[in-house]
Amino acid sequence: MQPNSLSLVYRTGQAPREIPLAQVSDFIGDTDNFIWLDIQSPGGGLLATLGEELDLHELSLEDALTTHQRPKLDEYGDYLFISSKAVALTDGQTLPGELHLFIGLNFIVVIRHGPCLDFTRARDRLSRRHNGFRPERSAALYFILDEIVDQYQPVIAVLSDRFRGLEARLLSGGLAQQDLEKLYKVKHELNALRDVIDPLQGVVLDLIRVHPEIVSKELKVYYRDVHDHALRAVGTIDLLRGAAFDAMQFHMATLTLRQNEAVQKLAGWGAILAIPTVIFSLYGMNFKSMPELGWVWAYPVVVLGTVAGAFWLYRRFKKRGWI
């Protein structure tokens, strides 16, 4: 048995049993057998062995070995190759992963890169003949796709909770710099999650429309259900992305208003202080011919006039909310 790999043989009426990867070719010829292979982060040697056992095209093996593939569905003779992205939730953090699937006549191969899903539940559903499905490629692929889509919901829920908490903080008194960075990170994760989910809709639609040998008339309702779940997930993400963008715009508008208020207050106090500044600067020039210098009441009148003018401006600005 190779490390990080699982090879199972399903046969109607029997419990699935594990076999060595190097012996897969001994079982693949019997169409009553269904082979499930699950491999985590394989190297070139392991994939070469896989290609020999299942007679896989070298280009599809190269795609399965390479990460950062775009989501796609390719047809290679008598089998399909599906590349998809996945998201895992670990300790409240979203971690990206990548999935590659080979779907043949009586086998399915799951290649997982990064912290992808564990398909134990999907294999259990297949062995229990969930909803009357027999162990074969159409049912196995449906269980895998259904598992992928179901795992989007807890990720969306975590991102939604983070955003709602930041939104409440914003409405209650504004965001600190670190909170704004968290809001931007949530928006970035929502964008990344949408890029993961959205292409899956196209893959499922292609399976329904172009590959009746896999998605029969009886199975279309199940595959459409997977597509609907992905569609709803994208809709929820779009709503959250829009709300996050609005929150950032609201935060920026609030900062602008606060800056305008600060500038307005500075301008108001500047106007008030301009009155004593002008008057006292005028008297500080010490002209000899100023008639007020010889008047005994000149000093108190000037002081009272200055105070009265400044107080009058203060009342006007206060009434208008400028200070």
C-alpha positions in Angstrom: 0.0 0.0 0.0 1.4 3.4 -1.0 1.5 6.2 1.7 -1.2 8.8 1.5 -3.4 6.7 -0.7 -6.5 4.5 -0.4 -7.6 1.8 -2.9 -11.0 0.2 -2.4 -12.9 -2.3 -4.4 -16.7 -2.2 -4.3 -18.9 -5.1 -5.4 -22.6 -5.4 -5.2 -23.6 -7.4 -2.2 -20.2 -7.2 -0.6 -18.4 -4.9 1.8 -15.7 -2.7 0.2 -12.2 -4.1 0.6 -8.9 -2.4 0.4 -6.3 -3.5 -2.1 -2.8 -2.4 -3.0 -2.6 0.3 -5.7 -0.2 -1.8 -7.7 -2.9 -4.5 -8.0 -5.7 -2.2 -9.3 -5.3 -3.6 -12.8 -6.1 -7.1 -11.6 -9.6 -5.9 -10.6 -10.3 -3.3 -13.2 -11.1 -5.8 -15.9 -14.1 -7.1 -14.1 -16.9 -4.6 -14.7 -18.8 -5.9 -11.7 -16.1 -4.3 -9.6 -16.0 -0.6 -8.9 -12.6 0.9 -7.9 -12.3 4.0 -5.6 -8.9 5.5 -5.4 -8.1 8.4 -3.0 -4.6 9.9 -3.1 -3.3 12.8 -1.1 -0.6 15.1 -2.7 0.9 12.4 -4.9 4.4 12.5 -6.4 5.3 11.8 -10.0 6.2 8.2 -9.3 2.8 7.4 -7.7 1.0 9.0 -10.5 3.1 7.1 -13.0 2.0 3.9 -11.3 -1.6 5.0 -11.4 -1.4 5.8 -15.1 0.0 2.3 -15.8 -2.7 0.6 -13.8 -5.6 2.6 -15.3 -4.1 3.4 -18.7 -4.4 7.2 -18.2 -3.3 9.8 -20.7 0.0 11.5 -19.8 -1.5 15.0 -20.2 -4.2 14.3 -17.7 -1.6 12.9 -15.3 0.5 16.0 -15.8 -2.6 18.1 -14.9 -3.3 16.0 -11.8 0.3 16.5 -10.6 0.3 20.3 -11.2 -1.5 22.5 -8.7 -3.2 25.9 -9.5 -5.1 24.4 -12.4 -8.1 26.2 -13.6 -11.4 24.4 -12.9 -12.3 22.4 -16.0 -13.8 19.2 -17.4 -11.8 17.3 -20.1 -12.6 14.1 -22.0 -9.9 11.6 -22.7 -11.3 8.7 -24.7 -13.3 6.5 -22.3 -12.7 8.6 -19.1 -13.2 12.2 -17.9 -10.8 14.4 -16.0 -12.2 17.1 -13.7 -10.1 19.8 -12.1 -11.8 21.7 -9.2 -10.8 23.9 -6.3 -11.9 23.3 -2.7 -11.9 25.1 0.6 -11.3 23.5 4.0 -12.2 25.0 7.4 -9.5 24.5 10.0 -9.6 26.2 13.4 -12.0 28.9 12.0 -9.6 29.6 9.1 -10.3 29.0 5.5 -7.6 27.1 3.7 -7.6 26.6 -0.1 -7.1 23.2 -1.7 -7.4 21.5 -5.1 -9.1 18.4 -6.4 -8.5 16.4 -9.5 -10.9 13.5 -10.5 -10.5 10.7 -13.0 -13.9 9.1 -13.9 -13.7 5.9 -15.9 -16.1 3.1 -16.8 -15.8 1.4 -13.4 -13.4 3.5 -11.4 -13.0 7.0 -9.9 -9.8 8.5 -8.7 -9.6 11.4 -6.3 -6.4 13.4 -6.2 -6.2 15.9 -3.4 -3.7 18.7 -3.0 -3.6 20.8 0.1 -6.1 20.7 3.0 -9.0 19.3 0.9 -12.0 17.4 2.0 -12.1 14.0 3.5 -14.5 11.9 1.5 -15.1 9.3 4.1 -18.8 10.2 4.2 -19.1 9.9 0.4 -17.5 6.5 0.5 -19.8 5.4 3.3 -22.9 6.6 1.3 -21.6 4.6 -1.6 -21.1 1.4 0.4 -24.5 1.7 2.1 -26.2 2.2 -1.4 -27.7 5.5 -0.2 -31.0 6.2 -1.8 -30.7 3.0 -3.8 -27.5 4.0 -5.6 -25.2 1.1 -6.6 -21.5 1.4 -6.4 -20.7 2.9 -9.8 -19.2 6.1 -11.2 -22.3 8.1 -11.5 -23.2 7.7 -7.9 -19.6 8.1 -6.7 -19.2 11.3 -8.6 -22.5 12.7 -7.3 -21.6 11.9 -3.7 -18.2 13.7 -4.2 -19.7 16.8 -5.8 -22.5 16.8 -3.1 -19.8 16.6 -0.4 -17.8 19.5 -2.0 -20.9 21.8 -2.2 -22.0 20.9 1.4 -18.6 21.9 2.7 -19.1 25.4 1.3 -21.9 26.2 3.8 -19.8 26.2 7.1 -17.1 28.3 5.4 -19.7 30.8 4.3 -21.2 30.8 7.8 -17.9 31.6 9.4 -17.2 34.5 7.0 -20.7 35.8 7.5 -20.3 35.8 11.3 -17.0 37.6 11.0 -18.5 40.2 8.7 -21.6 40.7 10.9 -19.3 41.3 14.0 -17.3 43.9 12.1 -20.5 45.5 10.8 -21.9 45.8 14.3 -18.7 47.4 15.5 -18.8 49.8 12.6 -22.3 50.9 13.3 -21.7 51.3 17.0 -18.7 53.6 16.9 -16.5 53.0 13.9 -13.7 50.7 13.1 -10.1 50.8 14.3 -7.3 50.3 11.8 -7.0 46.6 12.6 -10.7 46.2 12.2 -10.6 47.7 8.8 -7.8 45.3 7.8 -10.0 42.4 9.1 -12.9 43.7 7.0 -10.7 43.8 3.9 -9.5 40.3 4.6 -13.1 39.0 4.9 -13.9 40.6 1.5 -10.7 39.0 0.0 -11.7 35.6 1.4 -15.2 36.0 -0.1 -13.8 36.8 -3.5 -11.5 33.8 -3.3 -14.4 31.5 -2.2 -16.5 32.8 -5.1 -13.7 31.9 -7.5 -13.7 28.4 -6.0 -17.5 27.8 -6.2 -18.6 29.6 -9.4 -16.7 27.4 -11.9 -18.2 24.2 -10.3 -21.6 25.3 -11.7 -20.2 25.1 -15.2 -18.7 21.7 -14.6 -21.9 20.2 -13.3 -23.9 21.8 -16.1 -21.5 20.2 -18.6 -22.0 16.8 -17.0 -25.7 17.2 -17.2 -25.9 18.4 -20.8 -23.0 16.7 -22.5 -22.4 13.4 -20.7 -25.6 11.3 -20.4 -23.5 8.2 -20.0 -22.7 9.5 -16.5 -25.7 11.7 -15.7 -28.7 9.6 -16.8 -32.2 10.9 -16.8 -32.8 9.3 -13.4 -29.8 11.1 -11.9 -30.3 14.5 -13.4 -32.4 15.6 -10.5 -29.5 14.9 -8.1 -26.9 16.7 -10.2 -29.3 19.6 -10.6 -29.6 19.7 -6.8 -25.8 20.0 -6.6 -25.9 22.8 -9.1 -28.7 24.6 -7.2 -26.7 24.4 -4.0 -23.6 25.9 -5.7 -25.8 28.6 -7.2 -27.3 29.5 -3.9 -23.8 29.6 -2.3 -22.6 32.0 -5.0 -25.7 34.2 -4.4 -25.0 34.3 -0.7 -21.4 35.2 -1.3 -22.4 38.0 -3.7 -24.7 39.5 -1.0 -21.9 39.4 1.6 -19.4 40.9 -0.9 -21.8 43.7 -1.6 -22.4 44.3 2.1 -18.7 44.3 2.8 -18.1 46.8 0.0 -20.9 49.0 1.4 -19.4 48.8 4.9 -16.0 49.9 3.6 -17.6 52.8 1.7 -19.6 53.7 4.8 -16.5 53.7 6.9 -14.7 55.9 4.4 -17.6 58.3 4.2 -17.7 58.5 8.0 -14.0 59.3 8.1 -14.5 62.0 5.5 -17.4 63.6 7.5 -15.3 63.6 10.6 -12.5 65.2 8.8 -14.9 67.8 7.4 -16.3 68.5 10.8 -12.8 68.9 12.2 -11.8 71.4 9.4 -15.1 73.2 10.0 -14.4 73.6 13.7 -10.9 74.8 13.1 -12.2 77.4 10.5 -14.9 78.6 13.0 -12.4 79.1 15.8 -10.0 80.7 13.4 -12.7 83.3 12.5 -13.4 84.0 16.1 -9.7 84.5 16.9 -9.3 86.7 13.9 -11.2 89.5 15.6 -8.8 90.0 18.6 -5.9 89.3 16.3 -6.8 92.1 13.9 -7.7 94.7 16.6 -4.7 94.0 18.9 -2.4 93.9 15.9 -3.7 97.3 14.8 -3.1 98.9 18.2 0.3 97.3 18.4 1.5 99.5 15.5 1.8 102.5 17.9 0.7 105.3 15.6 1.1 108.7 17.3 -2.0 110.2 15.7 -4.5 107.5 16.8 -7.4 109.6 18.4 -8.4 106.7 20.7 -5.1 106.8 22.6 -6.1 110.0 24.4 -9.6 108.8 25.4 -9.8 107.4 29.0 -12.5 104.8 28.1 -10.7 103.6 24.9 -9.1 100.5 26.5 -12.2 99.1 28.2 -14.3 99.9 25.1 -11.9 98.1 22.8 -11.6 95.1 25.0 -15.4 94.8 25.5 -16.0 95.3 21.7 -13.5 92.6 20.9 -15.1 90.2 23.4 -18.6 91.0 22.2 -17.6 90.5 18.5 -16.0 87.1 19.3 -19.0 86.1 21.4 -21.4 87.0 18.7 -19.5 84.9 16.2 -19.3 82.0 18.6 -23.1 82.0 19.1 -23.6 82.1 15.3 -21.2 79.2 14.6 -22.6 77.2 17.6 -26.1 77.6 16.3 -25.1 76.3 12.9 -23.2 73.4 14.4 -19.8 74.6 13.1 -18.1 74.4 16.5 
